[in-house]
Amino acid sequence: MEKNIYTTFDKIKGRSAKEIYLKQQGKVIWLTGLSGSGKTTLASALEKRLFELNYFCQILDGDNVRSGINKNLKFTEEDRLENIRRIAEVSKLFMNCGIILICSFISPTNEMRHMAREIIGEDDFLEVFVNTPLEVCEQRDPKGLYKKARAGEIKNFTGISSPFELPDNPFLEVVNTSPDISETVTEMLKAIIPEIKFDPLVSL
């Protein structure tokens, strides 16, 4: 650490106090999968359901982050790694306020996801693999990106000219081919709720 940087983590209210206040456990729910796999749709639906259950969440999404904090980054391998590093650090700051983060990012390699897990912490990183086949993603193609990638207009496009590595040990795998988003989110909640549920005995 640079000699002129002085952290203030020891002077601010701790995570436990904030989790007690919010009555929830801060976690990072990290949705990974191909473009068009339904990550953003699932993230929005999951946030809505959690909000209805009185959980306080924040979504971080690839397009939104790249229009702000990471707008100076391109899509080279080096910049994509830096993109995920910054997102993980921001997520950790939110999580330490007791907030539940729902992160929706392609994050195509195990190296990227392992780095995010290491920054956030093993126990707080809930990796959800949105496993939608490439052919289904191409059929959906909501932004027309696959068509452009196939035409060679977009370089380093995950699934076409750049690989997507299957997660080696995800917290949860979701096969997102059903049109019933509500049913899919219900299955996700069954796994996620025990991880974020407030336990006053643990917080004492």
N, C-alpha and C positions, 0 to 999 in steps of 0.2 A: 504494500500500500504506500502511496506517495506520502512524504513527510508532512505535506501541507493539507492533508485530508484528515478531518477529525469527525468520526462518526458520533451520532447522538442517540444510538439505539438504547443506551443505558439510561437515558433521560426521559424517554417517552413511555406512555402507558403500554403495558405488555399485552401480548396476544390473548392470554387467558382471560384478562379482565374484559377485553372487547368481545370475546366469545360468550362470556357470561351475560354481557349487556344485550347481545344479539340473540342469545339462546340458540346457538348453532356452532358447529365446528367448521372453521375455515378449511377449505380444500380446493384443489385445482382439478377440475374435470376436463381432461385434455382429449378432444375429439380429433382423431387423425383418419385420413382416408383420401381417396382420389377426388379431384375436382368433379363436382356433380354427384358425389356420393350421398349428399343430403345432410352434410355436417351442419351447415348454417340453419337449415330448416329444423333439424332435431334440436340444435342449441336453443333456438327461439321457443320451440314448443316446450322444451325442458325447463327453461327459465320461467315460462308462464305457469307451468304446473307447480314448480317450487315456490313461486311467489304466492300462489293460491294456498300453499301449505305454510305460509308465513316464514319462508326462507329468503334471506337477502342475498341476491346474486348480481354478478356483473359478467356480461359477455364480452370477450375479446375475439374479434373476427379478422381474418386475413386482409380483406379489402379495407376495412376501417383502419386497421393499424398501419397499413402501407400508405394511407392517405394522410397520416399524421406523423407519429413518432418515427416511423421507418420509411418515410417518403424518399429519403436519400439513398435507399438501397435498391439494387437491381436484382436480377434473378440468376446471377452466377452462383456457383456452389458456395463460394466464400460468403457472399452477401446473404444467401438463404440461411446459412448457419448463423450469421450475425443477427438476422431477423428473429430466429427462434431464441437466441440467447437473450436479446432485449425483451422479448415477450415473456420469457420465463422469469426474468428479474422483476418486471412490472407485476406479473402475476403473484410473485412471492410477496411483494409489498402490499398488494390488496389482501392476500390471504392472511398476512400478519395483522390485518385490521379485523379479522374474523369473518371476512367476506368469502362467499363461495364463488370461485371463478369458473366460468364455462368457456373454455378456449377452443376455437374452431380453426384448425390450421392443417394444411396438407402434411407438413412436417414429414417428408417422404423417406427419410433414412433413420435407421436405428441409432446412428451416431447423434443425430439431432435430438431425438426423443430421449436418449440416455442423458444427454447434456441437460435438457430441460428437467428431467427427473432428479438429477444430481443437484441442480440449483434450487429446486423447489423442496426437495426432500422425499425420500422413498415413501414414507407413510402418508404424505399429503398429495401425492401425484396419482390421480386415478385415470389411467390411460384407457380410452374407449376407442376401439377400432371399428369404424363404420365401414363394414366390409360389403361394398357394393361392386359387383363385377364391372370391368371396364366397358363391356358392351352396353350395359345398362346406363352407365354414366354418359357414354357417347350418344345414346338415344335421347337422353334428357338434354344434355348440352345447353343449359339455361342461358349461358353467356355467349354461346357460339365459339367457345375457345377450342374445342376439339376439332371443329371444322377448319379453323385457322391453323392449328398445329399440324393437321394432316396435309394442309396445303403448303407447309413450310414457312408460314408467316410468323409463327411463334417458335422460338428456339427454347431448348431445355424445358419442354413441357412434360410434366410428370405423367407417366403412363404411356406416352408416345415416344418422345425423344430423350426422356430422362426417366430412370427407374423409380419405382415405389417398392420399398422393402417392407415385407409383412412384419408387423410387430412381433417380437419374439416371446413376450409374456404380458399381454394386455390385461388390465383389470377386468375388462368386459369387451365382448365382441358382439356387434349388432349387425345382422344381415338386413340391410335396408333396401329391400325390394318390394315390400308390401306397401300399398297405397294408404294403409291405415296407420298414420303417424301416431295417433293417440295410443294404439295398442303397443307400438314400439317404445314409446316414452314410458308407458306403464311398466314394461319389463325393465327398462333402464332404472326407474325409480326403486324397484325392488332391491337392486344391488347398491344404489347410491345412498338411499335414506339412512341405512345403518351407519354409514361412514360420516354423515354430516349431522346426525341427530345429537342434540345437546344432552349431555349427561352431567348433571350438577355434582355428582359424587366424584367424577373424574376431574372436574374443574376446581374442587376444593384444595 
